[in-house]
Amino acid sequence: MCTFDDLLARVLARAAEPGTSVIGIAGPPGAGKSTLTEALVAAARGRLGVEAVAHVPMDGFHLADVELRRLGRLNRKGAPDTFDVAGFAALLRRIRSRGEVVYAPDFERDLEQPIAGAIPVLPDAAVVLTEGNYLLLDDPGWSAVAAEIDEIWYCAIEDDLRVARLVRRHISFGKSAEAAQRWVAEVDEPNAGLVAGTAVRADLVVPVEVVTHRPQRS
């Protein structure tokens, strides 16, 4: 079974390769992708320096609520067709070209909206970590994203733990307990089922023990 240190070693190995490498971390909603990615970014920056390692989340490519409302998709925000997939692929392509500073969008959880130009990726960045639900989805748009990623890992976690985590997250961002449970059942879980079928395409499956236990680093 792989450990956090094994994952960090893979990140550092990619960073040592010529150019800018990209590692993707996929998995269903609530799988712990962001927590794992943030821990790896912090550890890798401790070895390589802050500017050598960047974190570009897929969530920055959420379409804004005003556009989702126009498209009639606001009630299923988070589904594959509620993201700017082509923009995501194009930005990763620019990062890999190393020609300029690339400003990536972030996602503001308090506002539940994307924030443009929030994350600078310098031309000499050695490795970029990106995480999101659909990195392994068998779809032309998402396949274009995957084509810009050197390796993609899948976070495996028990459904009951993941669902409980999702409900708590929605409550923490202002939903009532009833509304949170309804959103998880009607929106998050159909997306989770779709993502679960993509695990077979992953380069590495990360077990729940690594996903749920953030290491203590000195």
Order of alpha helices (4+ residues) and beta strands (2+ residues): alpha-beta-alpha-beta-alpha-alpha-beta-beta-beta-alpha-beta-alpha-alpha-alpha-beta-alpha
